[in-house]
Amino acid sequence: MRPELIIEPKPGAKPEPHPKPEHNPDSRRWTALTLLCLAQFMLIIDITAVNLALPSMTTGLSLSRQALTWVPAAYTLCFGGLLLLGGRLADGLGRRRAFLLGLAAFTVASLASGLSHSAGELIAGRAVQGVAAALLSPAALSILTTTFHGPERTKALGVWGAISGAGAAVGVLVGGALTSGPGWRWVFFVNLPIGLVVLTLLPRLVPAAAPARSLRGLDLPGALAATATAALLVYGLIHAGSTGWATAATLLPLAGAVVTAGTLVVLERSVKQPLLRPGLLRDRSVIAGTAVMFAATIILITGFFLISWYLQHRAGYSALKTGLVYLPVAVATGLGAHLASHSVGHLGFRSTACAGFTLAAVGALLLTRLPASGNAALAVLPGFILLSAGVGMALVTATTVALHQADQREAGVVSALVNTGHELGSALGVALASVLAASSLGTAATGVGGFRTAFALAAGIALAAAVAALGALPAGRPDPAARPVFGR
């Protein structure tokens, strides 16, 4: 990017009140944003599409119950555990290079997963997908953050937030359509054309830039401690959902995460180039944005997990019919994100986040009245649409708060922190839903009391987040004085 050209007027000359914008040599940045969002969309839909296809995978590969658990867990564990290291590598390798490396690896791993003929091959492919996503996702968000500025950045982050929220709902539809049609392997094969198109076009639209930070003196002990902390947290939360909270499989990893987190704090205070600069963890915008992302994702994933189960196992919907129910949910999430991208510039961070969480709470409260029988879609959609629209608003607020003043040298790490909040929220959302709704999730269960209890907790989390947002988030709104680098 080049700086804006400023021409001083001649003495006595009348300034032009509305100068015509100069020819924009980089007007294609919006096309680049589309490709970045397409890659992120691929990562998001992959999660929900794979989850919906799990029963077919179990039949096709004769997966054991343990292997069935590790198909989604391997991806989540590697993605969530390696995000901070991936963000640091994005800053050190260069954002575009890190993005392309991650995307190429994800595409190849998708092909390997689709061609797998055993549980081990499938789980290994999912793990490589997670590693690649941990490099790709923060690099993509870092490119967005350093390409757009001022009001344009808020608009671009609104699009990104809409993709992150709506992608999960669309993934249910994609998973249902592909599983019911050509088969579960196409849940992975569909990534191939997307990956190849983005790999071909993006280098023409995003110029290569020098790395924001050097990889020399990379804080390897800090990277290992950060990776271990996130991985242990995700691992413990995964087991909390399947085996309960009061088990060694849950408590030992969570205790280990506390130890490695303490080790990380000590290490980061003693090295010259820390992975996480101590001042970054005291930055109110970064921490508040990550917390908003964490809370919003808990609410969203709780809804997605429970409603998918309710529609398929209580109402008897097919995978495709379940996906069709999610279409208006995807639209609502996108509309909520679009609304937030405008309101955050006028009402500020606090009011937008509070409004979003309040809307999500109302939706969750409506879902506490799920009936045991009757028209399932009619019972689900009003509350689910409100919940998703509110979460869409919160997701945009989270990324905007955390990144609106991000230093270009740390854009990758900040992006990784926000994404880590998303992954931890996903794992905790599933864990809470699995435990609270356990009485309604068994194959022999017939009641809906567990669903109602879980949604009551989701409503409580949303209301608490709405109140906390009024005090925890920084006051004000994105700086309107920060103009775009390239034209309008």
LOTOR-960544 format. One record per atom (N, C-alpha, C): x, y, z. Coordinates in steps of 0.05 Angstrom, whole numbers, plus 5000, padded with zeros to 4 digits. Layout:
<recs>
XYZ...
</recs>
This chain:
<recs>
501749765000500050005000501750255000500850464988502350714988500850925004502251125015500851335030499251505011497251645023495651825007497352064999496852164975498252394964496852644974498352814987497253064998498553294983497053454969498053684954497253944968499254104976498754354989497654554969495454704975494454904956496255144954496255274931497855514927496655744944498355934953497456154969495156304954492956344968490756494956488856324941489556074935487755904919485455804937483155784925480855684939480855384940480655264963480654974965478154864953478454634941476054494930474554364952471954424955470454314978470054014975469753914950469253634946471053534923473653494929475453404908474653134897475053104871474452844859476552644867475652404874477552194882479352124858481852074864483751994843483151714834484151644810483851384800484851184820483350974825483950784846485450544835488050524838489550304827489050034841487950044865487549804880484549764886482849834867479949794872479249504874481149324866480549034867480748924896481249104915481448994943478848874952476548964941474048844949473748564937474948524914475048254903476748074920478948194930480748044948479247964973477648154984476048095008474147865002472947854979471147634972472647364973475147364963476647114963477447034991478247235008478947175035476547065051474247185046471847085060471046815049471546765024470946495013472646285026475146345031476846145044475946105073475246325087474246295114471646145115469946205095467346065092467845765090469845685075470545405072471245275099472745415115473545315141471045285159469345475159466945475176465045255169464245245143462245045135463344765138466044735137467244475140466544345167466344515187465844425214463044305216461044465210458244375213457544165192458644185168457943985147459043715155461443705166462643445174461043335198460243495216458643395239456043275230454743395210452243285200452643025185455042995173455542755157456742525174457142565200458342365217456842095217454142085218452841825217453541665192453641805169454341665144457241575144459041735155461841655158462041405175460541395197460641165215459840915200457840935183457040695168459040625146460040825132461840775110464540675118465540765141468240675150468240505175465840425184465540265208467040385232466540645236467840795258466840695285468740665303468040615331467040865344465840845368464941085381467141275388469541165395471841335401472841475376472941325354473841445329471841665319469341615323467241805316467642075330468442055356468942295372471342445361473342305352475842435344475742545316473842485299473642605273473342915275471343015291471243305295473343405315473943235335475743335356478643385346479543215327482243255317482543525303480543605288480543865275480544085295478644075313478344285333480844315350481944085358484344095376486744225362487244145337489544265323489044555315486644615307485944895299486145075323484745005345484845185369487545195382488944965383491444955397493745105383493645115356495845235342495345515331493045635338492345895327494346115334495246125359497146335366499746305352500746065349503146025334502746095305500346015294499746085266499646385262498546535281498446825279501246945279502946835296505746935298507246875272506846635261508046565235507046745213504546825214503447005193504847265194505547365218506947615220509847585212511047345216513847305210514447215182512647055170513046955143512047155122510147325130508747505112505847395109503947585110501147495112500247345087501047435064500147305039501347025037503947005043505246745041504046545061503546635085502446455106499646365097498046555086495346485077495446275055497246305035497346125013498345845022500345845040501345585050499145445065497645585082495445465097493245365079492545525059490445445041491245195024493745195014494644954999494544705016495544725041495544495059492644405065490844595069488044525076486744385052487344475027486144355004487144065000489744025003490843755001489743575023489543675047488443515069485543445065484043625052481243565045481043335026482843335006482843114986483542855000485542865018486342615033484042515050482642705063480342625081478142485064477542605041475442495024476142225013478742165009479641904998480241705019479941775045480641595066478941335066480241115075478840855076478940735103479940875123480040775150479641005169479040945194478741145214481341305218483541165219486141295223486741505201486241425176486741615154484941855155482441815162480542045164481342235187482042125210482742285233485342435227487242305214489742445207489242675187487542625168486842835149485543075162483743015182482443235196484443385213486443245225488443385241490043575223490843485199492343665181490643895173488043855168486344075162486344285185486344185210486444375232488944535234491244395229493844535229493844745207492944675183492844875161491045105167488745045178486845265185487945455205489645355224490845525244492845725232493945665209495645845195494046025176492045915163490446055143488746275155487146205176485146385186486246655197488246645215489346905225490747065203491946925184493247065162491147215145488847085140486747205124485647455138485147435164484047655179486147885181488647805182490848005183491048155157490748015135490748155108488448355107486048275116483748445117484348695133485348655157485848875176487849075165489848985151491949165142491349275114489249175101488449275074486449495076484649465096482449655099482849825124482050075122482450265144479950435149479650535173477450715179474750585174472750735163470150625158470150375141472050365122472150135104472849885120474549905140475249675156472849575171471249755182468849675196466949525177466649625153464949495133466049215126468649195122469848945114469648735137470048835162469748655185466848565188464948735180462148655180461648425161462848435138462548215118463847965130466147995142467547765154465847645176464647805193462947705214460547555204459347665182457047535170457847255159460147235147461046985137461546785159462746875181463346705204460846585216458846755219456346665231454546505212454146615188452346485169453546225158456246215157457545975146456945725162456645755188455945525205453145415197451245605192448545515185448545395157449945525138450045415111451445145111453345105129454644845130452744615136450744675152448744465157447244395132446544595116445144545090446944395071449444485069451344355051451844065059452244025085452743755095450343575090447943685094445543525089445243455060445643655042445243605013447343415002449843445010451943275000451742985011451042965037450842705049448442555037446242695033443842565021444242514991446042664978446442634949448842464942451042584934453342424925454742264947454342334972455642184994457342365011458142255035459642405055462342495045463642355027466342425018466342705004464042774993463843034979463743264998463343215024463643425044466443535044468443365037471243445035471943525006470943374987471643434959470743714950468543814962467544074954469544294960471444244978473544444985475544484962475844274945477944284925477644514905475344544892475144764873475345044886474345064911474545314925477445384930478945184941481745224947483345294922482845154900484445204875483845484864481245564865480545834854481846054870481746034897482946244914485946234911487246004909490145984906491046114880489346094859490046204833489746504832487546604843486846884840488047074861488246984886489047174907491747294902493847144893496447274889496347504869494347514851494147724832492847974844491547944867490048164879491348274904492848104919494148194944497148194939498448424940501248434935502848314958505048194951506848084972508048314988508148285014509248495031511348375049513248545057515348445075514048365101515148155114514048065140514048295160511848305175511648525195513648485218514448235223516348175244518247955234520547945245522547745237522047485252522547265239522347005252524846935268526947105265529347065281528647115310529646945327529046975355526246905362524946745345522146655350522046525378520146605393519846515421518646235421520446035416519545755414518345655441519745715464518445625489515745745494515446005487512846135490510846015471511745945446509945825426508945555436510745395447510045135458508045165481508645355499506845395522504045485514503945675494501345765485499845545471501245395454499945175440498844965460500544895480499644705500497344805516497345055523495045165538492445155523492445245498490045235482489144945476491044775470490444495463489244355487490444395511489444265535486644365542486144625539483544735544481444605526482044595500480144485480479744185486481944045492481743755498480043705522480443855543478843825568475943885563475344085547472544165542471143955524472643835505471543625489470643395506472443315525471743085543469543155562469343415570467143495588464443435575464343475549461843425535461143135532463242965531462742675526462742505551464442585571464742415595463842565620463242825619462542975642464843135654464143315672466143495683467843375705466643195720468043085744469542825737470942825715472542585707475442665703477142475705480042525702480642625673479142515653479642595626478942885621477343005638476643295636478443455654478643385679479943545700482943565695484243345688487143345685488043535662486843525638487543725618487044015626484744065639484244335647486244435668486944255687489044325706491744375693492344205673494744245658494844515643492444595633492344855619492945085638492045065663492645275682495645285687496945055689499845055693501345175669500645085645502045185622501445485617499145575625498445865622500246025641500645925665502446065684505346065674506145835662508745825650509046025627506946055611507046245589507446525599506046605620506346875631509146925640510346725653513146765663515046785639514746615619516446615596516346885581513946985577513547225561514747475574515247455600516447685614519547675613520647455602523547425604524947415577523447435555524647415528524447685514526347725495526447985481524148015461523447795447521347805427519147605435517447675454515447475463513347415442512347175443510147105425507747285430507147325455504947505464506147725481506447965469507448185484505648235508506948255533505248295557503248525555504048735542502248965539499848895522500148695504497848615487495648495504496448345525494548215542493248405562494348645563493048855579491449055562491549015536490049185518487049135521485649335530482749295535481249215510481849335488480449275463480848985455483248885456483848615448482548415466482848455492481648265511478648265510477448505509474548535508473448405482474748455460473848335435473948035435476147925447476347635449474247525467473647665489471547565508468747575495468247785479465647795465465447565445467647505431467647285412467147015426468446985449468146745465465146705474463946905485461146885494459246845471459646995449457846965427457946685415460346575414460646305402459446095419459646115446458245925464455345915458454046155455451146165450450446055423452046125403451446035376451745725373453945615383454445335380452445165397451745275421449745135437447145115420446345325407443945315391444145125367446445135353446744965330446744665338448244605359448444325369445744215377444344365393441744265404439544255383439444465366437244465346437644245325440144195317440743985298439843715310440443665335439643415348436543405351435343625359432443635362430943565336431843695315430443655289430843375278433243265281433742995269432842765287433242795313432642565331430042585346428842825347426242845360424042885339424543055319422543105299422742915275424942765273425242575252425942695225427142935225427843065200430342925187430442925161432842825147435043035149437442955141439643145142439043385123437943325099437343535080435143725090433043605102430843775112431843945135433543835152434743995174436344225162437844175141439344395129437644615118435344545107433444745096432344925118431944815142431044975164433045185172435645125166437745305174438145535154436845525131437145745111436246015123433846045134433146305145434946385169436146185182437946245204440546365193441446265171443846385158443346665149440946715138440246985129440047175153438947075175438647245199441447315211443247125210445947175220447347395203447047365177448147565159446947845163444347855167442948115171443848235197444248075218445148175243447948285241449648145226452448245222452348505206450648525185450448765169449549005186447548955203446549165221448749265240450249075250452449155269454649315255455249245230457349395216456649685213454049745213453150025211452850145239451649995257451050115283453550155300455649995296457950035312459350305307458950405282460050665276458450895285455850845292454051055301453551045331452950795341452250765369454650685386456750585374459150515389459150215396461450125407461849845413459849745434459649895456458049795478455149745471453849945459451049925453450549705432452249675413451849475392452149195404454149145421454448885433452148825452451349025468449148985486446548915472446049055450443649005434443748725422446048645412446248375401445848155421447148175444446747975465443947965476442748195478439948205487438048065468438448115442436847985422437247675423439847595427440447305429439047185453438947335475437747235500434747195496433447385482430547355476430047095459431847055439431546815423431946565439433946555456434446325473432046265492430946485503428546445520426246325505425846405480423646285464424145985460426745915457427445635453427145465478426845595501426345435525423545315525421945385505419245285504418945075481421144955473421044755452419044535460417144465442415144255448416243975443415043785456415843505451414743395425412643525414411543445389410243685375409343645350408143865336409943945312409344185301410944285279413644385289415644225284418344285296419544545284419344575258420444815245419145065255416545065258415045295269415845355298416345145313417145185341419945285343421745205325424545275326425145555315424145615292425145845277424946115290422646195303422646465315424946515334425246335353427446375372430146345360430546155342433146105330433946335312432046455298432746685281433646925298432246975320432947195337435747145350436146905360438746835372440946875352440646775327442746795307443247085299441147245296441547525288443047675310442347625335443847755357446747665358447247415354450047315354451547445330450247475307451547605284452447885291450848025307451648295315454048285334454048085352456248065371458847985358458647805338461147725324462547955310460948125297462148365284463348555305461948595326463048765348465648655358465748395362468248265373470648325355470448275329472748315312473348605309471348775308471849065305473249185329472249105353473549205378476449125379476948865374479648765377481648875357480648925333482548985311482449275301480749445312480449705300482949875304484549815324487049965328489549785328489249555315491449355316493949455301496249425314498749485301499249285279500149375255500549205233502648985240504549045257506548845264505448615281503048665293501848455310499048375301498348445276495648385266495148085266497147925259496847635258496247525286497747605305497447505333494747595344493947845340491347935350489147785336489347745310487347585296487147305308489447185315489546915326488246915354488647115370487347125396484347125393483247285374480347295370479347025361480846895343480046635333480146425355482146455373482346265395479846285413478946535417476446565432474146425419474046425392471946285377472145985382474645875380474945585382474345485411475245635431474645565458471645585464470345795453467445815456466045585443466945495420465745265407465845015424468244965434468644725451466944735476466944975489465344995514462344985508461545095486458645085479457644805476459244635462458444355458458544215485460544275501460844135527458444205545457744465547455444545564452844425554452444435528449944325516449744025521452043885518451943595521451343515550452343665569451943595597449143675606448343925600445744025609443343885596443743815570441543685556441743385555443443275572444042985571441442815572439542905589437142745592435442735567435942915548434342915523435942835499438542775503440242715480440642415475440042245494440341965489438541855468439241635455437641535433434941435443434841355469432241265480430641485494431841725496430441945510428142045492426042135506423742245491422942525500423842615523423142875534424843095522424043345527425443575518426443755541426243655565427043815588429943895587431743715577434543785575435044015556433644015534433844235514433144505528430944495542429944735555431944845575433144665591435144745611437544865598438544745576440944845562440345125550438045165539437445425527436945635549436045555572435745745594438545845602440545665603443245755609444245935587443745865562444646035540443446315543440946335550439646595554441046745577441746605599443046725621445846835613447346675597449946765588449647015571447647015553447247245536446547495551444747465571444047705588446447805604448047615615450347705630452347845612452647745587454547865568453548145560450848175558449748435550450348645572450048565597450648745619453648805621455248595618458148625620459248805597458048795574458948945551458849245556456849335573456549615578458849735595460249555609462449655625465149555616465349315604467849195597468949295571467249345552468149435526469049725527471049805511471850085511469550265501469450505512467450695503468150795475466150895461466651015435466150825413467250885390466850735365469350755348469450605326471850615309472450905300474950965299475851245292475151315264473151495260472451575232474551735218476551835233478552005221480651835206480651575212482551405198481451335170482451465150481351435123482551195108481051095089482150875073484750965058486450775054488950835040488450885010486550734999486050744970483250844965482851094958480351194949477951124967475651084955473151024970472950724973
</recs>
